[in-house]
Amino acid sequence: MTFYENLVLETQMNYSKYYSMYATGQTPYVLSDKKPLDYRKQIEEFVKKVEEAECIVVGGASGLSSAGGGDFYYDDTPSYRKYFGKFAEKYGFKGAFAGMMHRFETREEYWGYLATFLYTTQNADVRKTYLDLDKIISGKDFHIVTTNQDSQFNKIYKEDKVSEIQGNQRFFQCYRCCTDDVWDATEPVRKMVEAMGDGTSVPSNLIPRCPHCGDEAFTWERGYGNFLQGKKYEKEYQKISDYIQKNMDKKILFIELGVGRMTPMFIQEPFWNLTYSLKNASYIAVNDKYNFLPKAIENKGMVIVEDIAKVLEDVVKLKESK
């Protein structure tokens, strides 16, 4: 087991133990009561910490994509209607994830919806939040760890710079995990969407299947089935583990962006642990809802409670004005 995966497993145990607190939007950690800096000072501190850092680990979670316009997952937003309008009208879904949980009458309908979902994320433009983040960390030694499965980071950075520890929607795997293989999903998805046209079902012969056993394929992502934790999964954890272990004695800055209460064990709590345990580590979190800064690291970090898009844009402006 890799260094970072071990941290995740430890925090998962904590999540299970205190699930009732997490489920109500809380945390079992003792939080700082230190008065935060005013917003302008926080932006200045953000820029200063980036400048001073010898290396940076960015933790990108769902809030980062949502702030950039990927807000169609949970709510009936204009962007949801733009991409999923025919399904919203036919089935009454109020967000993209609602369709993912629906029991469709046929597999052709199911794959019609799933192909639309995958095509939307696979072909989305790089969102401004990601472009602004790139400007902020440009020129620095950095690594990205992400729970996002929407390929946004991969549209900017090479594979060795990003650890996708919960999978990615551009790959298929066998639903039964008969093999330790993942393969390209983008071309099969494109063909399904083209064949579907204005309808909501795909032809039976285009339903993706495992090349080894013939059973249905599924996207290589945690959350909807038998997530394949094989060679590629281990490689993703190895990348982030190697990066942190190589740089743990340096001035390392952990930047957490958009972690909610469903999955704090993958980025947030490991970052807290590392900030506390590494002598030269510091921590910045940006979140539009939760002001969670553990008391144990109150002198090594800060939380900016504000819209992520606004914060990143303001950091870029200040950085470029210098």
N, C-alpha and C positions, 0 to 999 in steps of 0.2 A: 504494500500500500504506500502511495506517495505521501510526502510531507503535507501537502495542502489537502488532499483527500482525508487524511487523518483528522485535520482540524475541522473539516466539514462534518465528519461522522461524530465527533465530540459535541459539536453544537446541535446536531440532529437529536442526540440523546437529551440535551437540554430542552429542545423544542417539544419533544414528547412529554417530558416531565412537567412542563409548565404550559401545556397546550391551551388550557382555558384562558390564560393571560394573553397569549399570542392571538387567540381567536377574537378577543375583544379589543385588539389594537394596542396592546400594552407590551411591556418587556419585563422580565424578572430581574434585570440588572438594576443596581442602584445608580440612579442618574445624577448628573451634576446639577447643582443649584446655582452655579456660577452665572452671573449676568452676562449674556452674550454681547459682543460688540455691535454697534449699530451697522446697518447694511453696508454703507460705504466703506467702513473700516474692514468689514468682512471681505469685501471684494479686494481691497488692498492687500489684506493678509493672504488671500488665495494666490494672488500674483506673486507675492513675496515668497511663499512656500514653494511654488513651482520653480521660481528662479533659483532658490537655495538648494533644491533637491538634486542629489546626484543620480537618483533613479526614481521612477514613478510606477506605481501599480494602480491601474484604473479598474474599478469594479462597476461594470455597466449592467443595470437591471431594467425592468420593464418601464419604469418611470422615465427613463432616458428616451425611449422610443415614443412613448405617449406624448411627452412634451414637444417632440418634434413633429407631431401630426399623426402618429400611429395610434389614434384614439378610437379605433373601430372595434376593438376586441371585446369590450364589456358593455358599451352603450350604443344606443340608436342615434349615432352622430351623423352629420352630413357626409363624412368620409365613409362611414359604414353603408349608407344608402348609395353612395357612388359606386362602390365595389361589389356590394352584395344586395343591391336593390331588388332583383328578381326573386331572391330567396326570402327577403324580408316580406315581400308582398304575398308570396305563395304560402310560407310557413309561419309568418308572424314573429320571426326571430327579432330580438332587440339588441343585437350585438353579435360579432363574429363567433365568439366562444359558445354562444347559445346553440348555434348550429352544429358545433363540434360535439355537443352532448346529445343531440337529437337522435332518436331511433327512426331512421328512414325505412320506408317499406321495402326498398330494393337496394342492392349493392351499387347499382348504376346511379341511383339518386345520391347515395352516400358519397360516392367518388366524384360526382358532379359538384357537390358542395366542397369536399376536401380539395379538389383540384383548384377551385376558385380561390379558396383560402390560401393555398400554397402559391399559386400564381401571383396573387396580390402582394405577398411578402417578398417572394423571389425577385420580382421585377420592380419593386418600389425604388424610387430615386433615393439617394443618400440624403437623410434628413439633416436640417440645418443644425440641430443639436450636436450631431456627430461631426459635422464639418467645423463647428466652433470648437469642440473638444480637440479636434486635430490641430487647430491653430494654437491652442493653449499648450499642448505637449510637444509641438513641433520643435525639433532640435534637441530634445531630451532623450535619455535612455529610458524606455518604458516597456511595459507589458500590459495587455488587456486580459482580464478574466470576466466572462460574461455569462449570465443565465439567459440572455435573449437568444432566440432561435431564428431571428428574422434576417440574418445575413448582413445586417447593416455594417458591422465592423469589417466583415470580409470584403466589402466593396471598397474599403479604403486601405486596409493593411494586408500584408502577406500572412500566410497561415502561421508562420513561426512566431508572430507577434500577438496572436489571439488564442486564448484558451476557452473553448466553448464547452463548458462542463455539463451542460444540460442538452447537448445535441444541437442540430441545425436542420432547418426545413429544406435544405437543398440536397439532402441525402435520403435514400430509402434503405430500409433494413427488412429482413424477413420478420413478419409478425410473430411467428413462433420461435424466432431466434435459433433456427436450425443451423445457421452458419455465422461465423464471426466476420461477416462482410457487410459493408455499406456501399451503396453505389449511387450514381447520379440520379436525382429526381427531377431536375429542371426540364429535360427534354420530354420525358413521359408526361409531365404536367402540362407542358405547352401543347402537346398533341391532344390531350384530353379536352383542354379548354377550346381549342380550335374546332374539334369535332362536335362539342356540345353546342356551340353557337349561342343562340338566344334561349335554348332550352335549359333544363336543370338536371339532365342525366347524361352520362357518357356511354358510348357503345361498350358492350360487354367485353369485347376483345381487347379493349384498351385499359381495362382494370390492371394495374401493375401487379406483377407476381414475382415471387422469389425465383431466381434462375436455378436454384439448387433443389428445392422441394416442390415448387409449383404453387405453394400457398400464397395468399395475398401478401403484398408488401405493405409497409407502413412507413411513415416518416421517422427518421432517426431523431426523436425528441422525447424527453421525459414528460409524462403527464397523461398520456392517452392509451398506454398499452404496455407491452413488454419491452421497455427501453433496453437496447442492447448495450451492456456495459462490458465491451470487449476491447480489442486492441486500440481502436480509435479513441474510445472513452479514456482508456488508460493514458494514451498519448496526450490528450488534452490536459489532464491533471499533471502529467509529468512536466509539461512546459511551464506552467505557473509555479510548480514546486521548484524546479531547477532555477528559475529566475529569482525567486525570493531567497533561496539558500545561497545563491551566488552573490547576492547583494545585501545580505542581512546586516553586515557591519557598516554599510554606507548610510548616508542621509537619504532614507527611503520615505517617500510620501505616498500614502494610501488615499486615493480619491474615490469615494463611494457616491454613485449617482443613481437615485431613483429606486432604492430598495423598499418594498412594501412589507406587509406583515405575513405574507404567505411563505416566503422563502428567505428569511433572514440568515439561515444557516449556511448559505452558499457564499455570500460576500460579506455582509455586514458584521456578523459575529466573528468570523475568522479575521477580518480586518481589525476589530477591536482587540482581539487576542494578540495579534502581531504588533499592533501599535504599543500595547502594554509591555510586551516581552522584549522587543527589539530596542536597544538603547537609543539609537539615532532615528527612530521612526516618528512620523507625525501623520495626522489624519484629518481629512476634510470630507464632510458629507453634505450633499445637497438633496433636500427633500421638501416637497411642497406640503407635506402633512405632518411628519413626525420629527420632533425635536429630541432625538435620543442620543445623548452624549454620556457615556458611562463616567461616573465620578472618578474611577481609577485612571482615566486618561484625559481628564479635564484640562490639564496643563500641556497636553500634547496634541490637542485637536479642537475642532469646532464643527458645528452644524449650522448650515445656512438654510433656514426655512423659507423657501421662496420657489417660484416657478423655475424649473431647471433651465428652460430656454432663456429666460431673462438673465439668470446668473451667468451662464456661459457666455452670452452675448456681452454682458457688462465686463466680464473678465477679459475677453478678447479686446474690447475697446480700450480698457486701461493698459493692457499689455502692449498694444500697438501704439498707444500715445506716448510711450516712454522712449 
